[in-house]
Amino acid sequence: MIIFLIPIVIFSEDLLISHIRLSFIEAEYILPSFVSILWTILCFLLFINATNMLDGINYQTGLFSIYICIFFLINNYFTILFIIIIIALLSFLVLNHKNKAFLGDSGSYLLAFLFSYFFIKFYNQEIHVDSDHIFLIMIIPGIDLIRLFITRISNGHHPFRPDRNHFHHILLKKYNLVTTNLIVQSLIIIPSLGGYYFGNTYLFLSFQLLVYFLLILSFRKV
């Protein structure tokens, strides 16, 4: 992935994250060019792998992807493209419901790369979306990825070794598939929309992390 991303990041226009802009801080932090390249590649890698790990049960990645498409549509960004992706995802969800189609690695990697690419482009070209707005959308898959890596390494396992310790697997111990998806999607959508439209993103982020870890601690031994 790194070999694939390096030329894309370096030679694509407006794809380097050269500055960090937060909605609740007036200052803008400029990154040195080398740090900018590393940070951009890291953001790609984190989101791509987090999205792939999110694809562990039916509906979940498809619904998450549709929400991201709607976010871009709300902001009138590449409207036709994201309408086409939504139509394709809705068709996929019908087949996924019948257990006749699954995204797999290729599908989740492709969607995650596209979303990462357009998020960075959108961030660099627009002034009304800040780093923390995007962070609210990505934090649940991202924090689950980090938790899984730490847990696996601490248990002496390879960080990419599959297991059933994902957030959705923990919820499935108590809830059915629909309820699990509802909890995960709500934990992503409600705070991210709240932070985007009402500000105070740090409060919504704190809420997301608090609920996430409370659910993990409450249900992992069920």
N, C-alpha and C positions, 0 to 999 in steps of 0.2 A: 504493500500500500504506500509506503514511504517513497519508494522508487517511482511509483506511478504519480504521486502527488507533487513531488518536487518540481518537475517541469511545468505542470499545470499552474501551480501557485506562482512560480517565478515569471512565466511568460504570459499569463492571462491578465488582461487589463482590469483594474479595480478589484483584484482578488486578494491582495495582501491586506491583512489587518494591521494598519500602520498606527492606529491610535485607539485608545480606550475611552469611550464616552459613556458616562452614567447619568441617568435622568435626575438623580438627587444630589449630584455634585456639579458645580459650575465649571470646574477645571477639566481640561482634556489632556490625557496622558499620551505623549508621543513615544512610540517604540522605535529603537534603532533598527535599521534595515535587517540586520542578521537576526535579531530577536523577533522582528515582525514575521520573517519567513518561518522560523521555528514555531512561533505561536500559532500561525495560520495552519500549518501542517498538523500541529497537536489538536487544534479545534476540529479539523476534519476527522482525524483518527478517533477522537473521543466520541463524536456524534455518530460516526459510521458504525463503530463497534457497539455503542450503547443501543442504537436502533436495532442492530442485528440480535442483540441479547433480549430486546423487548419482544422479538418475534418468537415467543414460546408457546402461545395459545392462540386459538382462533380469534379473529376480529381485531386483536389489539393493535398491531402495527398498521393495519388498514385504516382503522378509525383515527389513530394518531396522525397518519399521513394525510387523511382528509382534512383534519383540523388545521394542519400546517398549510395546506392548499387554500383553505378558507381565509386564513390569516393574510396570505398574499393577495387573495381576491379582494378582501376588505380594503387593502392598500393600493388596489388597481395596478398590481405589479405582474407583468406577463400574464394577463387575464386569460387569454385563449389557451395558453399552455396548461395552466392549472385547472381550467375547466375540463380539458381533455383528460388530465390525470385523474380528476375526481370521477369522471364517467367511467374510466377504466377501473378505478378502485372499487366503485359501487358494483360493477359487474363481477369483479374478483370476490367481493364480500359475499355475494350470492353463492358463488361456487365454494368459497371457503366455509360457508355455513353448512353446505352439503358434504363437506370433507372431500371435495373433488379438485381443489386447487390450494396450493400453499406458496407463500413467497419464497421460502428457502433463503439461503445465503445470497444468491444472485439477485433476487428481488429486493431484499432488505438493503443490501449494499448499494444497489442502483438508486433506490429512493433516497437513502440517507445521503449519498453523494450529491444528488441533484438538490436536495433541500439545503445541505451545507453550502453548496456553491451559490445558490440564489440568496441565502441568508446573508452571506458575506457581501455579495454584490449589492444587495438592498441596503445593508448597513452602511456601506461606503458611499452610496449614491444619494441617500435620503438623510434628512436631518430630524425627522420625527420618530425615529426608532433608535433606541440606545442599547448598549450591551446588556443591561439588566433585563430589558424587555425580552430579548432573545433567550437569555439565560433562564427566565421563568418557564419558557416552553420546553427547554432541554434538560432542566435540572433533575427531574425524576428518573428518566432513563440513565442520565449521567451518574447520579449518586448511587443508583443501583449497580451500575457497572463497577464503580470504585469499591463499593461494599463487597461485591462478589469477589473481586480480585484480592482484596485484603483477606477475606475469609478463606479463600482457597489457598493462598500462599501460607497463611498462618497454620493451615491444616496439612501443609506439606504437599499440596497438589499444584498442578500446573494452572496458572491463572485463566487459561482458555479451556480448561477441562469442563465439559458439560455436567451440570447437576440440576437438582430441583430445589435450589435455594433462592431462586429469583423471587422478586416481590410478588409477581402474579401467582407463582406456585405456593407461596406462603398464604396468600389470600384464599386460594382454592381449597386449602385444608378446611376452611369454614364456610365459604360461600360457593355458589355455583358459578358457571362460566360468565353468564350475563352480569351478575352482580359484581364479580371481580373486574370485568371490563368497565363497568360503570364507576367503580371506585377509582381505578387507575386513571381513566379519562377525566373524571371530575377533578382529581387532584392535579392534573396538568392544565385543563382548560379554564376552570374558574379562577385560580390565582393569576394565571398569565393574562387573561382578559382584564381582570381587576387591576393588575399592575399597569397594563398598557393604557387603560382609559382613565384610571383614577390616580395614578402615581403611587408613591409610597411603596415601591416595589420591594424594599427590604422587609416590610411587614408581611407582604404576601409570600415572599421567599421563606421567611421564618415560619409562617403557617404551614407551607408545603413540607418543609423539613421536619417540623414537629409532628405533624400527622403521619408522615412516612415512617419515622422511627418509632412512634407509638404503635403503629400497626405491626411493624416488624417485631417489636418486643412482645406485643400482646398475642400474636398468632403463630409465631415460629415454633412454639412447643405444643400447639393444638394437635 
